[in-house]
Amino acid sequence: MEFDIKDYEKLRKGTTTIGIICSDGVVMAADKRATEGTFIASSETRKVWKIDNNLAMTIAGGLGDAQELIRILKAQNEIYKMNEGKPLSPRSAASMLSMLMQENRMYPFYVGLIIGGIDDTESQLFSMDPVGGYTQESKFVSIGSGESLALGYIEDHYDKNMTIKDGLKIAAKALTIAMRRDSATGDGIILASITKSGYTEYTGKDVEKFLPLK
């Protein structure tokens, strides 16, 4: 079975995931809805995953494929830590997954991924396609059916000097906008920040403090 770009366009429909570079770290965010066509299959799907204190991933597309890649990345990260005494950097994680996905390009993982976090010197953000192509993003990225809605808001409000707190507010608002107009995005928000202090996640009522009062 050869990879067809039309299949990738299909998997991009069904969620909104976000990554944003801030002056003091990286923000990752996603909604919680999983769909099968027009059917809402779940309202509790986790699409933001902690790999380590410095590294996280968002997922879009086939849930089984995404979960397998998460398991592999977590295992490789633990092996790397035992050998090197520190976790994988986002760049190393993206490179490792790229090689794995390229090796399986004839039977691809039907996913769209965002990998983000910090290494010793900088914040890093990468977007990935099903056959291992990856791009380092210098500001922000969104993948999913609500991406155009989210990107429109983020682009208008992004500032390279903004803090994690600002980035969390922008990601929360961008997802809220996507949820209003994209039927495949919904059922709540997961926000995560990664700084030199580690990984922090916000869900449920914790997200409300980043949203403007109605």
Helices and strands as residue ranges (DSSP letters): H 5-11, E 16-22, E 25-31, E 34-36, E 39-42, E 48-52, E 55-61, H 63-84, H 90-103, E 111-118, E 123-128, E 134-136, E 140-144, H 147-157, H 164-181, E 189-195, E 198-202, H 205-208
